[in-house]
């Protein structure tokens, strides 16, 4: 029988060492001990997201995430939630485009319960026909609720415009039509194909002992899944082939009081070493109240209440963009100011003070963002599942400090010269005559 392999990845400044064990099945267990904390966050990450779905299964990953809370061979839906509520814990899940996560935050003494409940959900979900039908209605309500949140929904519409009909361009939840077409057999088949030990990363942070975590996880999985047979190691997603992107203007009519605009273009892939430069650039352009766009659009001209930059990076594609919400009559002027500022920054018109503020903002967000066990759990899980590296906080801060004015200017020129896409939502006719690029 193949033995489990345990190693120490690093000893970060804030907390104890990060340890990693690979069980014979390929299931990976990572933990970081944080002395002085009385809480633990337990996360179980599966390397499957909405972008992995063929078109006929659009929404299946998110549907499955819902269904795993509906019941197992040992617990019904109430017993699953009541078990964590009874100890004052928190439990939830989320589906992304490249992974799915189930997690619980509990007192350190209740870690065995959290491991047992979440692993029970993952390994022995019943996925009954009745549950599939009842949860289908819940997901329809979720899709409708999201569509009503126009400031959020426009980001889905922008992704659809930028990436077209590729899996990255589709909504994580699917559409009412695709969800209606999913059968129990399809969802169960997706579960059996994609939820395998070698595609799962368990990540734990808090007042824990690594050996105890491994023992608890092994016991929980062996109850239903054979974890002593070797499986091929999961292959991290490749960036060898970029996903095509598309520009242009698309206007969506909505009878709402506020216009919503997203102007964006292709960004960096996740493995790009310039991602730290991109973080500094984000702070300069639209990451805070002192950023260029906030000052120009809101403070100086009073054109919009909300304006900010955003970005996302995947294995083989990325995006950068600007969102603004304003009165419909001001939308063309808001767009003109945003375009003008991006063009100015792309020409290298960035001051040393803006560089310092951008670096300081990124430094603060990195350090303060790791002040709880949930953030630490997420960091080490993503390092294993998607990044392939786990730099210390000091190493990250050094990379940020090393960013120069030339670095930021060059990256701005590279990003902002890309073919832009503009998505507009508001009380406008669905044509592109009022908005041009």
Secondary structure, DSSP 8 states (H G I E B T S, - for coil): ----EEEEEEE-SSSSEEEEEE-TTS-EEEEEE-TT--EEEEEEEES--GGGS-GGGTTHHHHHHHHTTSBBSS-BHHHHHHHHHTTT-EEEEEE-SS-EEEEEEEEGGGHHHHHHHHHHHHH-B---HHHHHHHHHHHHHHHHHHHH-HHHHHHHHHHHHHHTTSGGGS-TT--HHHHHT--HHHHHHHHHHH--GGGEEEEEEES--HHHHHHHHHHHHHTTS--SS----------SS------EEEEEE---SEEEEEEEEE---TT-TTHHHHHHHHHHHHSSTTSHHIIIIIIIT---SEEEEEEEE-SS-EEEEEEEEEEGGGHHHHHHHHHHHHHHHHTT---HHHHHHHHHHHHHHHHHTTSSHHHHHHHHHHIIIIIS----HHHHHHHHHT--HHHHHHHHHHHHTS--EEEEEESS-SSSTT---
